[in-house]
Amino acid sequence: MMKVVSLVGARPQFIKEAVVNNAVRQQNAWQHILVHSGQHYDFNMSGAFFEELGIPKPDHYLGVGSGSHAAQTADALIKFEDVLRSEKPDLVMVYGDTNTTLAGALDAAKLHIPIAHIEAGPRTYNKLFPEEVNRVLTDHISDYLFACTELNVQNLAKEGIVKGVYNTGDVMYDLYLKMQPKLNPEAEMEHFGLKHNGYVLATIHRDFNTDSKERFESVLKGLNTIAKTQNVKVLYPMHPRARKTAKQFGLSDLLKDLIITEPVGYLELMSLLQECRFGVTDSGGFQRECYWAKKRAMLLMPQGWQEITDTGWHLLENDVTTLNWEEKTTELLQEMPYPGSIFGKGNAAEKIVREIQANAL
């Protein structure tokens, strides 16, 4: 039986792994070895996901932890190479665009092991973002590239990547649909003292927002403006690093009128999403989840998923320091028809497993 080593290390990867892992088990497709790099090591950011999404315990834990991009990538490179030499897999599976992703792909390429990249092809065309560099490099050394949308496929073709490319749809959409019966918005709202359509859900954690005092202060002031002008509560599950940075910048007073909580699990976050008025985020993953929940969102980032922003359903606002928050919030709350399906039919994992079985054996 074929052996596949799957490498994860950050929240979106845990989610994608959960779906693919389940499809592998259902089809008894291959021997699936799960490796956790440790890039996100806080329990709420990793362990909780393994429990609630039913992911088996990792076969290997690398303990990479935090550090600079160079240190983190180098540590993962060294430790994952040892795993590959001992496991001798037929294929390595990586996800998304983190330092873990690039390290895993580089190790596999150097050892001449075929690489499957899940969520290949998105582009911001801005190399200032480490995620962009990670994703582009991974795409160019991968053998099987599983894209979420037709635009992703087109992006790859522009770079000369046409072999081994499959438009399967988004495995995160698979999971979103599968988990609907398990969501409990009422319980989560009661826990935080929230009411239907009476709160905004914010997920702000990217370094381009939190590592700059000017930007982070503007974002936090903006969230307070939304709360006051729209008479809503703002719930902000805050990454420990962002909370620490806010304190270092002397911005803690801007948190007192927001509902600040530790990072929440997938089911909790998706439950809260169902009844919020809209989202505010710098996460491409949460942007898609807002879209699937038919919630509009304000994206505080240079570029989101173009497939969504082109429709106008989500507003892309990168210049947070000059943003008129009240005006943009009013625009966001205007009625408009839901654009419809973009990310497949909810069977991406099944397609991925089928393509690997058909072509990698």
N, C-alpha and C positions, 0 to 999 in steps of 0.2 A: 504494500500500500504506500502511496505517495506520502511524504512527510513535508508539512508546511510549518515554518516558524513565523508567527505573527507577533509584531513588535508594537507595543502601545506605551504611552507615557503621559498623556494629557487628556483632559475631560472629553473633547470631541472624539478622540481615538477610542476611549473606553466605550462610548456609545456605539460607534461603528463596529467595533470588535464584538460587542454583544449580539448584534444582528447577524453578522457574518458567521460568528461562532455557532449560533443557533442553527443557521442554515446548513453548516457543515455537519453538525451532529444529526440533524434530521435526515440528511441524505447519506450519512456515513461515508462522506466524500473522501476523507484522507485523515491521516494522523495529524492533529492540530496541536502544535506546541506554542503556548502563550508566554510571551516575555514582557515583563513590566519594567521599563527603564528606571522608573522612580522620578521622572522629571517633575511631576506633581506628586508630592509625598504626603501632604496633609490629608488626614482621613476623610474629611468632608469633600476633598477634591479628587479622591481616588477610591479609597476603600469602600465608601458608601455606594459608589456606582457599581462596583463588583457585586455587592450584596443585592441591591434592588433590581439590577438588570439581569441577574442570574448568570453572570460570567463565572466560569470555573476559576478556581484559585490559580494564579500564574505558576507555570512550571519553573520559571526563573525570575528572580527579582534583582535588578542591577544596582539599585541604590544610588543612582546618579545624583539626584537632588538638585538644588539651585546652584547658581554660579553665572559667570559671564557666558555669552554665546560660545566663545571659544572653549572655555573650560568644560561646559556642559556637553558640547558636541564631542570633544576629545575624550571625555570620560566614558560617554556612551559608546564611542567607536572602539575603545580598548576593551571594554567589558562585553559588548555584544559580539565582538570577534571571537572571544573565547567560547561563547555559547554556540556560535555557528560551527566552530571547529569540532566541538564535542557532539553536537546534534547531527551534523552533516545533512541538512535538509535538501529537498529537491527544489524548494521555492521559498522566498522570503516575502512576506506581506507587510507593507507599511501603509500608513494612513495620513492624509492631510499634509501639513506643512511645518511641523515643529522641528526643533533640533534633533529630537529622537528620530523623526522620519528620515532626515538627511543622513544621520549617522548609520542607521540601519541599511539604507540603500547603498551607501558608500562601501560598507563592509561586505555586503552581498556581491556588489560589482567587482570588488578586488578579489574575492574568492570565487568568482565566476559562477555564482548562484543566481538563477533567474529571479527577477523582482516583479511583484505585482503592486502597483500603486493605486490605492483606492482614494477617489476624489482627485483625479488628475485633471489638469487643464484650466482651472480658474486663473485669471491673471489680473493684477492691478497695474502692471507695467510701471512699477515704482520700486526700484531696488533699494530704497531707503528702508524698506520693511524686511526684516530678516526672514519673515514667513514667505515672502515672494521669492527670495533667493533659494530658500530651502525647497520650495515647490518646483521651481523651474529646473534646478539641478537634478532633483529626484526624477522628474518627468523624462529628462534627457538620458538617464541611465536605466530606466525601467523597461521591462519587456512586455508587460501587460498593463495597460493604462485604462482604468475604469472611470469614465467621466459621468458627471451628474446631469449635464444638459448638453444640448446641441451646440451651444456657444462654446462650451469647454472643448468639444471636439474640433470646432473651427479654430480655436486658439492654438491647439496642438498642431493642426495642419499648417498654420502660418509659420510654425517653427520647424517644419519638415518632419513632424512626427505623425505618421499615418499608419504604420504597422503596429498591430497589437492594441489598437484603440477601440474601446467599446462604450457606447452610450447606454448605460444600464439604469440610469436614474440614481437617486440619492438614498443610500442606506439609512440615513437619519429620518427620511420620510417613512421608510418601512417601519422603523421603530415607533415613530410618532403615531402612526395609525394603529399599530399593534397595542400600544399602551393606553389608548383612549378609555377602555373599560376600567382601568386601574386608577384613573385620575379621580381626585376628590377635592374639587375646588372649595366646597363649603367648609370642610374641615380646615384647610389651609387658610382661608380667609378669616375664619373664627380665631385661629391661632394668633394672627397678627392684628386682629381687630379691624378687618377690612370689609367693605361692602361691594356688591356687584357694580362694576363700572365706576367705582369711587376711588380708584387708585391707579397709579402708573408704575410699571415694573421696569427697573433700571439695572442693567448689567454693564458696568464700566470697569475695565481692568487692563486694557492695552497700555503698554509703556509710553506710547506717544501721547496719551492723555494723562496718565498718572505720574510720569516722571518729570513733567514740566509743571512748575508751580503755577505759572500763568494759565496754562490750559486746564489743569485740574481745578484751580480756583474758579475759573469760568464755568466749568461743567457743574460743579457743586452749587454755584450761585444760580445756574440755569435750572437745576432740579428744584431749588427752592422757589424760583419764579413760577415754575409750572404748578407747584403745590399751592401757591397763594392765588395765582390768577385763575386757575381752574377749580379751586376749592376741592382738591383731591389730596390724598396721601401719596407719598412716593416711597415705595419699598425698594431698598437697595441691598441685595445680598452682596457683601463686600469681601473681596479677596483679602486675606491677611496682609499681603504686601501693600495693597492700596490703602488699607487702614493705617499701616505703619507710616507710609509716605505722607498721608494727610496730616498726621501728627507732627512729622518732621518739618513740614511746610507751614505749620501753625494754622491749619485749616479745620481743626476739629470742631470749632464753633459752627461751621457750616453743615455739620452732620446732625446737630441736635434736633432740628425740626424734620428730619427725614427718619424713616424707619430703617435702621441699619441692623443687619443680621449677618451671621456667618454664611458662607456659601451653602446653598441648599442642594439637595439631591435632585436628580432628574425628574422624578415623579412629582416632587413638591413644586419645582419650578414650572413644569408643564401644567400642573393644576392651577397655580396662581396665574399663569398666562391666560387661561381660558376666560377669566372674568375681569381682567384689567381693562382700562380704557385704551391704552396704547403702550408701546415699549420705547425705551431709550437705551441704545446699546452701541458698543464698538466691537461687537462680536459677529462674525459672519455666520456662525452656527446659530446663535440666538435670532439673528435676522431671519433666517429661514424658518425657524420655529414660530416666530411671530407671523410670518406669511402663511404657514400651514394652519395656524389658529385663526386666520382671517383678521389679524390685528395689524393696524398700521403702526409704523415705527419711525423714530428719528434716529438716524445713523450718524454717530459722531466719529467719523472716520474718513480717510481720503477716498476710499472706494469700497462699496459694498458689492453684493451680488448684482451685477449689471442687469441680469435677466429680470430682477424685481424692480430696481430703481428706474429702469427705462419705462416702466408702466406708470410711474408716479405714485404707486401704492406706498412706498417708503421714501422718505425725504433724506437725501444725503447732505449732511452739513459738517464739513471738515473745519471751517474757520470758526471754532467755538468762541474765540475771544471777542469777535465782533458780531456774533449771532444775536438777532432780536428774538429772544426765546418766546415772548408772548405772541409775536406775529406768526412765527413758524408753528407754534402750537395751534393757533387758530386755523392755519392752513391745513395742518395735519388732521384736524377734527372735521373737516368738510367731507360731506358724503361723496363717495365715488364707487363705481361697481368693482367688485372683486375680480382681478385679472384672470383667475383660473389656474389650472395645473401647469407647472413648468418642470417639475423635478421627477417625472416618471409616474408609475402607477402603484408604487409601494411594494414592488417585487425585485428590487435591485440586488439584494443579497443572493437570492435564488439565481439570478442571471450571472452574477459574479462567479459563484461556485460552479455553475454549469459551464461557463467559458473556460475556467481553469481546468476543469476535468477534461474538457474536449481538446484543449490545446497544449496543456503542460505535461501531460502524461507521456 
